Amino acid sequence: MYIYKAGVVGAGAMGAEIAQVISFSGLPVVLKDVDQARIDLGLETIRKIYQRRVDRGKMTQDELENKLALVTGATSYDAFKDVDLVVEAVPEKLDLKQQIFRDLDKAAPESAILASNTSSLLISALGGVTKRPHKVVGMHFFYPAHIMKLVEVVPGLDTAEETVGDVIGFAESLRKLPIRVNECPGFLVNRILMPYLNEAAYCVQESPVSPRQIDEALVAFGFPMGPFTLVDNLGFDVCREVVNVLQAAYGERMQPAAIWERLYERQRFGVKSGAGFYLYGDRAGQADRELEEILKSLRGSSKAPNGFSPHRVVLPMINEAIRCLEEDVCSAADVDLAVIAGLGFPQSKGGILHYADEVGLDKVLTELQAFVLRHGSRFWPSPLLKRHVAAGHLGRAAKKGFFDYTAG
Ligand SMILES: NC(=O)c1ccc[n+]([C@@H]2O[C@H](COP(=O)([O-])OP(=O)(O)OC[C@H]3O[C@@H](n4cnc5c(N)ncnc54)[C@H](O)[C@@H]3O)[C@@H](O)[C@H]2O)c1
């Protein structure tokens, strides 16, 4: 199916970026929000993204105006009568999204695809309120969408294969990297990311290691930024919703570290609120008494030695990625593509499963078992990892692991 015109519902942080990406590909796009003021804010965001391209000499002012002219603001669904695809990007509330899908089902042509940018809600729960569940699909962009290449394409239970193919084609036409992710709570990237962020938080709250020391160690490992800088940039209020969904779905192994709630109570959401694991704005670089107090109360009188190592935070990611393979959420190659494009996992390591193969799956298993004894059952190794080890598929050295190395 060819997409001639698209719609975006919600002109906030994600919706405006998505509308910019669509207009950049040359397609007309209608951007809907609840009132003109919010639409204007969205249009302003889009103009700023284009303006930066003009300032860097990548686009002329005329080209900017032409691209901007492709975006039309709307406060009603009248302008959705001839759209071929809609991306919904309203706040992460099931009732609200279901209402939008009912409205879109009435407003958009019968043939139109209805996609949701939800980070954590089930696509099946959105498709289920429409008369076209075969045309409803997840199209999960990452922030900032005008830079991040990855798009998770998530079919619900009733989504047609044709719809998945059409959305993958559409994402490619936007110069994105789509991967197909079978529906599960957190999809792929957030599901792998959260155990990593969470374990880093356990490390600081349990032992005398600072967020900065951990961030530096993971930058040395090859990440573009450490977990605490990342969470401060993502916004902890946003991460918290995802963490809650993951914990509700997967239980104990996603139990959030207590420090998250302490920061949340104090409205320390990260860069946007001026404080998170670090201080920002006028207070940047100053001594952070509040964080010291929080850490002191969590560590109590514990004399635990520094319990951090890069593998303590990377192995939970690997373990969760293997669980995704086990559940057929996506292929091993797509896991590696997703962690590089979506999480900044070091490209030089070939992705998280290539890295596990490189380390040796028997060693990964032994390390996880040691972490279980030291830190608890959230490190419990996935059955598929044990099967690989039992079969002698130990990774690169054995020429077979999650990938086959016989040709190399
Ligand atoms: N922010 C992120 O980093 C991020 C990343 C990936 C996915 N997401 C997902 O994208 C979605 C949107 O998140 P966001 O951060 O852009 O939220 P946001 O709060 O910045 O923007 C949401 C917009 O939707 C508008 N809206 C609310 N009700 C509406 C309605 N009935 N009709 C039209 N517009 C309406 C709001 O006015 C607001 O402008 C969520 O599902 C979120 O989980 C967010």
The ligand as a Gaussian input file, in Angstrom:
#p B3LYP/6-31G(d) Opt

LIG

0 1
 N        8.713000      10.978000      25.178000
 C        9.385000       9.910000      24.819000
 O       10.614000       9.792000      25.018000
 C        8.685000       8.796000      24.102000
 C        9.442000       7.903000      23.323000
 C        8.775000       6.888000      22.612000
 C        7.384000       6.788000      22.700000
 N        6.688000       7.671000      23.484000
 C        5.229000       7.528000      23.514000
 O        4.670000       8.543000      22.679000
 C        3.382000       8.931000      23.178000
 C        3.343000      10.433000      23.364000
 O        4.343000      10.782000      24.296000
 P        4.900000      12.287000      24.381000
 O        6.110000      12.228000      25.228000
 O        4.957000      12.886000      22.998000
 O        3.697000      12.989000      25.173000
 P        3.417000      14.559000      25.318000
 O        2.682000      14.709000      26.589000
 O        4.652000      15.359000      25.076000
 O        2.423000      14.884000      24.095000
 C        1.126000      14.352000      24.003000
 C        0.264000      15.318000      23.205000
 O       -0.986000      14.693000      22.973000
 C       -1.970000      15.705000      23.069000
 N       -3.298000      15.139000      23.255000
 C       -3.869000      14.704000      24.406000
 N       -5.138000      14.291000      24.124000
 C       -5.354000      14.479000      22.810000
 C       -6.458000      14.249000      21.951000
 N       -7.595000      13.756000      22.402000
 N       -6.321000      14.558000      20.620000
 C       -5.169000      15.068000      20.159000
 N       -4.086000      15.304000      20.939000
 C       -4.174000      15.008000      22.245000
 C       -1.492000      16.572000      24.223000
 O       -2.117000      17.828000      24.214000
 C        0.002000      16.630000      23.955000
 O        0.318000      17.728000      23.105000
 C        3.176000       8.116000      24.447000
 O        2.425000       6.967000      24.134000
 C        4.584000       7.740000      24.870000
 O        4.616000       6.539000      25.618000
 C        7.297000       8.690000      24.160000

